[in-house]
Amino acid sequence: MSDIIYTKVDEAPELASASFLPIIQKFAAAAGVSVGTKDISLAGRILATFPEHLTEAQRQSDDLAALGELVKTPDANVIKLPNISASVPQLVAAITELQSKGYALPNYPDAPANDDEKAIRARYDAIKGSAVNPVLREGNSDRRAAKAVKNFAQKNPHRMGDWSADSKTQVSSMSGNDFFSNEKSATLENEATAKIVFKTANGETVLKDGITYPAGTVVDATFMSAAALQSFLADEIEKTKAAGTLFSLHMKATMMKVSDPIIFGHAVKAFLAPVFEKHGPAMEALGVNPNSGLGDLLARVEGSDAIMADIDACMASRPPMYMVDSDKGITNLHVSSDVIIDASMPALIRAGGKGWGPDGKEADSNCVIPDNSYAPIYDETIKFFKANGKLDPATAGTVQNIGLMAQKAEEYGSHPTTFELPEAGTVQMILGDGTVLHEHAVEAGDIWRSASTRKAPIEDWVKLAISRQKAENCRAIFWLDANRAHDAELLKYVKPILAAQGLTDTFEIMAPREATRASLETITKGDNTIAISGNVLRDYLTDLFPILELATSAKMLSIVKLMNGGGLFETGAGGSAPKHVQQLNEENHLRWDSLGEFCALGESLTFLADSKNNEKARVLGEAVDAATQGILDNSRSPSRKVGEPDNRDSHYWFARYWAEALAAQSTDADMAAHFAPIAKALADGEAAILSELAAVQGPAADLGGYYRTDADKTASVMRPSATLNAIIG
């Protein structure tokens, strides 16, 4: 096993790896450090799932499973880049591409007709959504802006949209009968098994059996009423039209891969309600599934003039929609994975509450977030900026995050226990001894789910928070709502641990809405705070605050302290990666910023030095920090415009600054001597290298694929400088 595992992923981060990974391997080798790869890309996961359909040469090992075992050991040192958390349209597109390349994969059965198709569907469904993170995250999250990154953002503040007190932008959520209001929670005193049973007038069905929980596990169950959801969506469409704002739906269909696509489908159906009422059977015959989005729907009814005419008439009568791409007519409702709440809401807030409308102009928006569990953080943020004006990145403090995410904690682990109920009845979670732990009366179409959080991750999370607060000596807030069932159970762990260490007065406990305002007030004054939050909030907050403070969440330092002693170093968010690939394909310009990779690399090397007593690795890691500072201080990050420096240029400068720092250090004379000629060659080759990198921009780039690019073509595109390649090898 290599000393460091660098994950093979998808889209822009993977393209950047084609340029950056050879540099890492070249430099690491000088310290006796091996850097290998494991494939957790969407295409790689698909191929690993269906070996019996492939030739021997096409088969691929299950690298995700292998990494899942590695992260449970003290030897784990993994640099994880953002991977695709696939929606159904993305999954189908990846399958189609692989089939076109000669991989005899089965089609994705949208409506399984027999047991074989059901089995195939189940295997594909295991790849959808958050298939990677729950496997690798055997520890809790420590996310914060690296000091160099925060200092740079303050010295070079990004543009923020202006907020006005009379902005019509708002957040709208259900007032009841959603997941938040229907939640029940309990902590198990003993180890237990459980099953989920659905009882109706027609009999009893076991939805899930053989569930096991260790002692001390917090087990939740809740449901969302389909009728209440439909009524809410219909009302919001009318309210949006009356207000003259954009209608926008903000979901997390990639991570909440069972529940959120269903909710998304309800929104599609609500927006086109007259069309479904009139043409429902005909559309169903054409294979229309609203959960697949407006884009798929339009493709399926394209030849039906009557349906298309009614769609056009309906759209004209509706409020204008928040757009993913105004120029191409791609709406908020085209694909469930196009508008991801933790990226879309911060971007809209940073822009002064403005979203892009179908006319290509910015406008205020009704931000529809059906479930009320976490919507208050965005609602309170918008209210704060309406009252106080935009945040000033030049003077703002920072919000760090300690996130509870280990071992599939909370809702992100609910996929196998989420069900859309076909008829009215009662859902019960029954323990092995016959105890009914949770029970809900439901109606046809309701979405029921259960999630759990284990004792060991909760205790580790609190201890990590204590450690981080001690290191930072700043305000620290547990974002927990004592009136929410799940949070009340967590507080039964949190409060005794704090009390036992005499820290009750050191930490504050607030519901998310109040914690949001307190945090915004704190950073507006220029002070720092730590948000200690659950898994979904971790995900949302580590985009919201970095996008406000730094303009992007891709530059965050993201450390997962694995509970068995290893380290997982994440490199930031990949939500904008598809647009970056599109630009590369069209103009051979990659604007992906690898700053997250730089930060993760430094932490990984330092961790290796500590865990393996490798002082040369420490020298490498310290030099990485110097190189990262050089990138920032000298404005060597990628530009957004073709013809200007891009990702490949930034990698050249990083390699040069890294080599120069290593040549200049006095801790290890052998390392200094080794890197001195490399540093000189990189400096002497500057003009040639930059010229060779610039020469390829403009014309379209051929990668030989999207989900599975051709390795040689990708290397040719991402390593176009013969001079640089001769130095790096």
N, C-alpha and C positions, 0 to 999 in steps of 0.2 A: 504494500500500500504506500502511496506517495505521502510525503510529509504534509503537503497541503493539497486539498482537492478544490479545483476551480470548476464550477458547474457549467456545463454546456446547456444553453437555454434557447431562446427564440428572439426573433425580430432584432431591434436595434442593439440591445445589449450583446447578443451573440455576434452580430456583425462587428461590433467594437472589439470583441474578444479575438477575432481573427487578426486584428492589428496589435492588440495589447498583450495577449498571452505569450507570444514569442519573446517579447521584451522581458516579461516577468520570469520566464523559464531561463533565459540567458543570464539575468542578474542573479537569480536564486541559486543557480548551479555553482556560482563562485563561493557560496557559503555552505555547499554540500546539501542544499535543500532541493528536494524534488517536488515538482508541481505537476500533478496529473489532473485528468478530467473525468467527470461522470455525467452522463447524458440524462438530464431531466426535462428536456424539451418536450413539447406536445407530440411532435412526430416520433421522437424516441420512445415515449411512453406508449404510444399506440403500437409501434412495432414490437415492443417488449411484451405486450399483452396478447398478441396473436401469433406466436412462433409457428404453430402448426399450419398456418396459411402461407408461410414463407419458405423460400429455398434456404439451404444451409448458409449460403453466403449472405443472405439478407437478414438473417436472424440477429437479434440484438439482446444483450443481457439486460436484466431488470436492474438498472443502475439506481433507480429510486429506492427499491427494496434494500439494496446493498448499503446505500447511504443511511437508510432508516435504521439499520443495525449499527452502523459506524457511530452515529450520533449518540448512541447509548453507552459509548465507551469513553474513557479518559483520553484516548488517542485522537479523537475527532478534531480536525482543523479544516473547516469547510468554508470557502468563500462562495456564498450563494447569490447569484444574480437573479433579477426578476424574471420569472417564467410566465408563460401564458396560462391563466386560469380559465380554461376554455368554456365558452358558452356552446350551445348546440350548433349554431351556425358556424362557429370557428372549428369545432370538432369535425363537422361534416366537410368543411372546406379542406381541412388537413387530410382527411381520409381520401377525398377525391384526388388531391394532388399526389398522394402516395400511390394510389391506384394508377394514375397516369404515368408514374415512374416505374411501373412494373411490379408493384407489390400487390399480391392477390388478396387484399384485405376484404372482409365482408362489408357490405353497406351498413350504415347505421339504421336500424329498424325504427322508424318514427312511430309506427303502430304495429308492434309485434303480433304476428298472426299465429304463431305456434311456439312450442317450448324451446326449439332451437333459436328462434329469433329473440325470444325473451332472454335466453342465456347470453346471446351476443349483445343485446341491449344492456344488460346488467354489467357486462365487462366494459363496454364503452362508457357507461354512466359513471363507473369508478374513476375514469380519467377526467371527467368534467370538473369544472369549478376548482375549488381548493383541494386538489388531490396531492399536491406536493408539500405545502407548508405544514399541515398537521403531522406528516410523517417525519419531517426534519426538525420541527421545533420541539425538541425534548428539553426545552429550557424556556425561561422567561426573557422578556425583551428589555433591553436598555438602549433607547434611541435618543440621540441628542445631536446638536450641531457641533461639529469639531470646532475648536477655538479659532483655527485659521479661517474656516469657512464663515463663521459668525463675524469675525473681525473684518473680513473682506466685504461682507454684505453691509456692514455699518459704514464702511468707508466708501462703498460704491452702491448706494441704495438704488433698488430697482423701482420701476414706475408702478405706482398704485393708482387705481381708479378713484375718482372723487365720489364721496358719499354725500347725499343731501337728506335733510330731515324729512322731506316730502317724497322720498323714493317709494314707489309702489311695490318694490320687491319684498316678498314675504315667504315664510315657510308655512305650509299647510299640512296638517296631519289629522288622522282620525281622532275623534274625541272619546272613543270607547270601542269595545269589542274588537280590539286589535291584539297583537302579541303582548304588548305592554300591560294592558288592563286585565287580560285573562291569565296572566302568569301565576303558577303555583310552584313552590319550591320547598324542598326538605333535605336535611342532612342525614345520611344513613349512619347509624351508630355502629353497625356491623357490616362485614362483607355480605353482599347479597347478589342474587340473580333476579332477573325481571323479565317480564314479557309485556307486550303492548297488545291489548285486545280491543276489537271494535264490535260492539253489541248493537244489533238493530232488531226491528220487528221480524226480520227474515232469518235471524240466527246470529251466530257469533263467529268472527274471523280473527285469527291471530295475525296481526300486522308484523310483529317482530318478536322473535323468541331468542332465548339464550344470551340475553344481555347480562354482563357481569360488572359489578361495581365494587371497588375496594372499600373498606370501612372509612368513614369520614367524607365520602363523596357527596357533593351538593348536586341534587338531581332536580331539574326543572321540567315543567311541561306547560304548554300554552297553545292557543289557537287564534287564528284570525277569521272572523266571520266574513264569508264571501258576500252575503247580502249587505252587510255594513260597508264593506269595501266598495261594492258597486254603487251604492247610494252616495258614498263620499266622493268617488271619482266623478260621477255625474254632476254633483253639486259644484265641484271645483272647476270643471270645464265651463259651466255657466258663470261662475264667479269670475273666472279669468277673462272671459269674453266681456263681461260687464265692466271690469276694471281696465280693459284695454292693454293688458300685459301679455307676456309670452307664457304658454303652458309648458311646464317642464317637469318631467318625472325623474327622480333621482333614486336609484336602486343599487344593489350590490349583487347582481345576478351571477357574477363570476364566482364569488365566494359562497353566497347563499344559493347554491346551484339547484336546489329543489324548490324552495319556497318563492324566491324572488322572480324567477321566470314565469311562475304562475301569476303572481301579482302584476307583473309586466303585461302578461296576456290579458288580464282584466282591463288594464288601461287602454290597450289597443282596441279591445272590443267596446269599451265605453266611448272612446273618441269616434269610432265608426259605428255607433249603436244603430242608427237608421239603416245602414247597409247590412249589418248582420241580421236585423229584424226582417228585412225584405229578401235577402239572398242567402240566408244561413245554410239551408240544405245544399244549394248549388255550390257554395264556397267550400263546404265540407267535402263534397264530391271531388273538388279540385285539390283536396289535400291541405286546405288552409288550416293552420293552427295558430291562433293569435299569440301564443307563447313564443313563437318563432319570430314575431315582429312584423312591422309594416312592410319592410323590404321584401321578406319572403312572401307575404300576402300579395303584394303588387305583382311580383314575378309570376305567381300562380294564376292570377286572374287577368293577366295581360291581354289575352285574346277574347275576353268577354266584354264586349262593348257596353252592354247594359250595366254590368257591375262597375266597370271603370267610370262610367258617366255618373253613377250614383256616389261613388267614392269622391270624385271631383266636386260634386255638389255638396256633399257632406263636409269635406275639408274647407270649402269656401264659407260654410256657415259656422265653422268652429273658430275659436281664438287662434291667432298665429302661434306656431309651435317653435319652441327652442330648437335650434338646429345644430347638428354635428358638423355639417358642411353645407353652407347656404348655396355655394356655387354648384354643387352636385345634387342639391335637393334632398340630402340625407337628413332626416328628422330625428328628434329625440326618441321616437318610437320605432325607428327602422330595425335596430338590432339591440337586444337587451344588454349586450356587453359594451355598447358604444358610449353610454353615459354611466360612469361609475361614480357613485356618490362621493367617495373620499377624494376623488380628483376633481369632479365637476363642481361641487359646491364651493370648495376653496377658491377655484379659479374664478367663479362668478362673484364671490365676495371680494376677492382681490381687485376685480374689475369695477368695483363700486356698485355691485348688485346688477350688473348688466350681462345679458346673454345675447347671442346672435340670433336674429329672427330670419324668416324666409326671404325678406327683402335685402338681406346682407347688411342690415344696420343693427346697432346695439339697442336693446330695450330692457325695461324692467321685467321681472319674471315672477310668476307664481311657482315657487319651488315645492312641488308636491312630493312629500315623503310620507307614505301612508302610515307606517307603524310609528308610534310615538316614543319608542324606547330611547332613541338617540337623536331624533329630530330637534329636541330642545337646544342642543349645542349650537346648531346652525341658526336656529331662531334667535337665540340670545346674542350670538355674534352679530347678526344683521341689526338687531335692535341697538346694540352697543355702538356700532359704527354710524347708524343713523343719528344717534344722539351726540356722538363725540367726534365724528369725522374719521377719515382713514388713518390707519396705523403708519407711523413714520419708521421705516426700517433702519434709518440712520441712528436712531436713539433707542429703539425698542430693545427690551431685554429678551430672554429666550425661555421657551417652555420645553423642558426635557420630558421624557416619558419613561416610566417603568410599567411594562405591560404584562398582564397575566395571560399567557398564551400556551404554556406548556401542555402537552398531552391532550390536544384537541379541546382545550378549555372553552366553555360557553357555547354560544350559538354556532360558531364555526365548526363545531364537531357534531352538528345536529343532522347532517345529511342522511345517514342511514335510518334516522328515526323521525323523518318528516313525511307526512302523508296528506294527500288531497282526498277527502272523504266523498265517496260516491252517493251517499244517501244520509238521511238523518239517523242519529243514534247516539251512543255513548262510547267515548274512548277512555279506557282505563289502563293505567300502568300498575301491574300486579307483581308484587315481590314473590320470591320462591316459597315463602311461608304462607302465602295467600293474602297478605295484607295489600289492600288497595292504596297505593302510595299517592296517586293522582287520578282525578276523574274529571272529564268535561262532557257536557251535553253539546252536540254539534248538529249542524244542518248540512244538507248536500252542498258540496263545493267548498266547505270550510277547509282551512289549512291548519293541521295540527302538527306540532313538533315537540320533541324533547331534547334537552341538552344536559351535559353534566360537567362538573369541574372537580377534579380530584384534590384530596387533602394535601399531598406533597407539593404540587405546584403552587397552591395557595400559600402555604407556609414559606416556600422558597421566594415567592413574589414579595411577601411582606419583608423578609430579610434583605432582599435585593434593594427594596425601597429604603430601608434603614441605612444600608451601606451607601447608597447614592446620596441620600440627604446628608449623611455625615461628611462625605467627600465634598459636597457643594456648599453645605451650610446655608441653604436658602429655603424659602417657603416650600412646603411640600403638602400636597392635598390628595387624599384618597377620594376619587370620583365615585362615590357610592351613595345611592338613594335609600335611606332607611325605610322608605315607604314602598320600595319595590321588593317583591318576594325574594328574588335571587340575591340582591344586594344585602338584604337583611341577614341572609344565611352567611354571606361572606364576612359581614361585620362580626359574627360570632367567633371568627378566627382572628380577624384583624385587631380588635380591641384588646383581647387578652395578651397577645404577643407584644403590643405596644406597652401595655401596662406592666408586663413582667420586666421590661427593659427600662422602665421609668421614662417612656417617651410619649405618653399620652398627650402632653401639652406641646410636643414638638411638631406633631402632625395634625392637620385639619381634616375633617370629613365633611364633604358637601355633595349634594345631588348634582348631576351633570350641569343643569342650567346655572345654578349658583356658582359652581366651580368654573364654568366658562367665563362668567362675568368677573370673578375674582382674578382669574388668570390674565384676562385682557387688561384689567386695571393694573395688575402688577407689571406686565411687560410694557405698558404705555408709560409707566414711570421710569422705565429703564432697568427694572429689577428682574430677577430670574425666579422661576418656580418649577417645581417638578409635579407633573400630573401622573398619579399612580392609578392606573385604570385597568378595566377588564379588557378582554380580547378585541371586541369590535371597536370599542372606544380607542384602544391603542392604535388600531388601523386608521380610524378616522382622524384622531388628533395628530398623528405623526405625518399627516398630509396637511391638515388645516393650518397648524401653526408654522411649519416650515415654509409653506407656500406664501404665507403672509410675511414671515421674517426674511426668507432667503430667496423667494420667487420660485422655488422648486423643492420638492421633497427628495429628489434624487441625490442631493448632496448631504444627506443625513448620515451620521455615524450610527450604524445599527448592529449592536452586539447581542447575541443570544448566549447567555451563560448557561450552557448545558448542565443539567442537574447532576450528571455523573462525571463532570470535570472537563469535558471537551469544550471546544469553542466553535460557534457558527457565526460567520460575519456576513451580514447582508449588505447589499450595495445600494439600496434605494428603490424607489418606485419605478415601474415601467409602463404607467398608464398612457404616456404619450408616444410610446415606442412605435405603434403602427404608422403614425404620421411621419416619423423620422424615416422609416423604411420607404414609404411612398416617395419622399423627396429624394432619397438615394437612388431609387429606381428611375426617377424622372430626370434627375440633374447630377447624379453621382456626387452628392454632397450629403454627408452624415453629420447632423447637428447634435447627436447624442453626446451628452457630457459625462465623461468617465470619472468625474470627481468622486462619486460614491465608491467606485472600484479602487481608486487611489487610497481613500480613507480605510476601506476594509482591508486592503493589502497591508497597510502599515500595522493595523491592529493584529492581523493574522500572524505576521512575522514576529511581533513583540510577544504574542501569546506562545508561539513556537519556541522563542528564546527562553521564556520562563518555564514552559512545560518540559522541554528537552535539554535545557541547559546549553543551548547553542548560542554563544555570544556573537558569532558572525551573523546569525539571523537578527540579533538585536541591532547590530550596526546597520544592516540592510533596512530594518524597520525605521530607525531614526532618520536614515537618509531619505526614506519614502516621505516622511513628514516634511523634510526640508524641500523635497521636490514638489510636494503638494503646495507648500507655501509659495514656491517659485511660480507655479502655474497661476496662482491667484494674484500675486503681487505684480506679475508682468502681463496680466490679462491674456493668458494663453488658452483660455477655454474656447470651445467651438462657437463660431458665429452661426446665425440662423440662415444667412443668405449665401446662395451659390456664388462661387468666385472668391469667397473669403475663407479664412482658415476654418477647418472643420475638425472632426474627431481625430482624424489621422495626424493632423498637424499637432494637436495637443499631446498625442502619444509620443511624437518625436521630442517635443519640448520636455515632457516628463522624463523620458529616457535620458536626455541630456542633463537635466537638473539633478536627476538621481545619480548619474555617473559622476557629475562634478562634486556632489556632496560626499560621495564615497571616496573619491580621490583626495578630497580636502580633509577628511576626518583623520584624527591621530590615534584613535583607539586601537585600530588593527592595521599595522603597517603592510601586511601582505595584501589585504583588501584594497588599500590605497594604491599600492603598486599595480595591482591587477586592473583597476578601473581608470587609472590615469590615461593610458593610451586610448581607451574607449571614449572617455570624456573628450580627449583631444580630437579623435576622429569625428565624433558627433559635432563638435564646434567647427572644425575645418570643413565639414560637409554641409554646413547650414544652407548655403546658397543653392547647392545642387539638390539637396533633399527637398527644400521648400518649393523649388521650381518643379521638381518631379511630382510632388503631391498636388500642386496647383494645376498642372497640365491636364490632369484627367477630369477635372470638374466641367460640368456643362452638359455633355452628351449623356444619354440614358445608360444606366449600368445594368448588366446582365448577371444576376446571381444564380441563375439556374433553378429557381424555385423560391417559395416564400416560407413555408413551414419546414421544408427540408432543402436547404440551398445546396448547390454543388460546391464541394470543398475547394476544388481548384479555381473555379470561377470567383468564389468569394475571396480567396487569398489574393487573386489577381486584382480584384477591386480594392480590397482593404490594405494591401501592401504594394502600392504601385511605385515606390521609390527603390530603385535598384541600389542606390548609394546607401540608404538606410538598411536595406536587407543584407547588404554585404557586411555591415558592421554587426548587426544583430545575429544574423545567421538563420 
